[in-house]
Amino acid sequence: MFQWIRNRRRAKVRQRPFPGRWESFIRANVAHYCMLSAAERAELRELMQVFLEEKDWEGCGGLELNDEMRVTIAAQACLLLLGLPHNYYRNVESILVYPSTIIPPERQIGFFERVDAPVETALPLLGQAFLRGPVILVWDAVLHGARHPELGHNVVYHEFAHKLDMLDGAADGTPPLADPEQLAEWVAVCSRAFKELRHRASGGERTFLDSYGATNEAEFFAVATEEFFDRPLPLREEAPDLYRVLSSYYRQNPAGRVDNACSGDG
């Protein structure tokens, strides 16, 4: 009953006229949007309307959150869903947005805690996704990544890829897949690519994928997702098998969109 009511409400939200100001924000800030077909853009806008309404949004660190920020984030998060069976990121309730890079407080040592190794220094954060918690984003990084896909760094794609990965209850680099055959191919291809990245990164070699992806399998999937949407042609050239399994999972072909745009057919 509750799902029926929710679906009915979502259908009404999707039918609302999409504000012209929102459209202008997406066109100005999200480079990928203009490569979508008319049908894809229409579907993305409807996804966004539900996403914007259902999630709790909070500006942090003195940031006054406005429509441009929410719409720019929503467009990128929902792009990942465009071909997927989904429930509007059911594991995301809140999105916290800071104005600039966050430096977490140093971890305090407990009074009775025994320390056998140096305490890790707090590192600057551009974003973070929690298994059973919010997504944290930094606005200046969000905007820069959305406008400059050629750099291959997009904090929204990265953190929401983590949330897709976490849908099965674990952040292990393997999101829920359609069937055992797809899972087997995913494990074979991604494991091989991850091990190769880790080997090259540990040897100080330059790598096409950001070496941060060598941290663990979850970060590998998030970094690969950034490249898949931001720099699909180089990814298809450098790692065709990885591009193929990501395309099969997301049910999208960003390289084809770029090909069409370059040929004038988009």
Steps between C-alpha positions, in 0.01 A plus 500: 500500500773746597695428182184550292442838664864595450494401133182695442649810663820462299303475177334831579833663580645375171211660310567849633639757256876522534599856599683688229751635751592146596559413136730800464701388803554153354601633159746744656651263755473137384700441183362151443139617480523640146631165372183318603222431254174689538339190654788456746485865603126472560544188713784662694287803580220279634744300712640823638161632606437196721858500629489869589171463684574183695849569633584718797742774399715693744757773451789467745800708599312823442384407148158632398373221278308621195320352199806514276698285741222246554420473129865466396554220752172326414572502126829318549371255759199410286711460185639182656144367536394575143521140378479314830204336670494706816308643793638854491798416723291352778813493720546879478287708732717808550747698293729734692678769298800699618638806318858378467744226598428345839778414742356263762608544861788286619388176662532521876664210681274343762616507862519121521606447137832332429672646194735264317541707183502867404155656484411585143505871419166642391500556124304761304168369366312593183223250567401198702228236489396306808357148487201588716524875492515811285699603199735791569610723212711813457335753271806650331621149410152404379483797265855468370461131423163546332633771270833330420448132419829494311675490840339167590415602858137526601417482870126446442554201271755365745291522816175386340682207341589404858130517586414271208772263618352506852149398390579137580618594849876509436748742345701241310520634146225272370155660475187285464518336156235352276597132500780253579649534151535876534646455847759250377614731220506797738718319753741372234544834322499731800727281710754488220483876441521576873805280550671657200429852631629407846816348352575804287415749773721321753788520252455871450385463139263748343154349462198598296261437787568716804731309732253564783302217343774263618400563863243221497231349277234752608718796404591327175133481399441865594808622310413284198149650501647850486705406194213315337282809493765773479760353264327209329702502177841466670357238737363300209841521332711426809278239666238368257395211725447732796304741283284211377403374847427853623286563193316173563440593864392862447321415173648812348760572231663837573768438235224470242359835611839663455542334160160635391574847635832513314336387175216747537236228527404569863 
